[in-house]
Amino acid sequence: MLDALGLNLKEIIFAMVNFLILVFVLGKFIYKPFLGMLENRKQMIQEKFDRADAVNKRADARMAKYNRQIAGAEEESREIIRDAKQKAEAQAQAIIDEAKAEAAEIIAKAERTIEMEQAKAIEGLHNEIAELALLAAEQIVGDKIEDAGQEAIVDRVIRNAREAEWQN
């Protein structure tokens, strides 16, 4: 029956044995090393992915750390600005207080000067009034009053004026 089909059983068996030897040789020398190479390549790619993931995680951690540092720096800068404003306000208040104290001192000094000048002016007026009173008295009496008597009269007129609160 095989002969009728033009097939030789020996050739078929020989071809099958050759095919099996070829499969064995290919499997032994090409397929297994090829699979080993693919497995090595797969492991290498997986290692690279793992390293990339580790690098990404470290980068994310650093980024989070930098963000925290930036937030901390921003808060620190706000605190520095707040402290500077408080110090400036305190310094401004100290300057204002010092200026007020100086102004009060200048006013007090001016008031003392005015009082002294006023006292001098009143004393001068007293002396002028006394002299006028003496002149009037000399004309009334008609004689010139001597210097010793003149001083006594001036003192008495001044005393009377003070007692009568004439200067106010």
Sequence and secondary structure as in RCSB ss.txt:
>XXXX:A:sequence
MLDALGLNLKEIIFAMVNFLILVFVLGKFIYKPFLGMLENRKQMIQEKFDRADAVNKRADARMAKYNRQIAGAEE
ESREIIRDAKQKAEAQAQAIIDEAKAEAAEIIAKAERTIEMEQAKAIEGLHNEIAELALLAAEQIVGDKIEDAGQ
EAIVDRVIRNAREAEWQN
>XXXX:A:secstr
 HHHHT  HHHHHHHHHHHHHHHHHHIIIIIHHHHHHHHHHHHHHHHHHHHHHHHHHHHHHHHHHHHHHHHHHHH
HHHHHHHHHHHHHHHHHHHHHHHHHHHHHHHHHHHHHHHHHHHHHHHHHHHHHHHHHHHHHHHHHH S   HHHH
HHHHHHHHHHHHHTTTT 
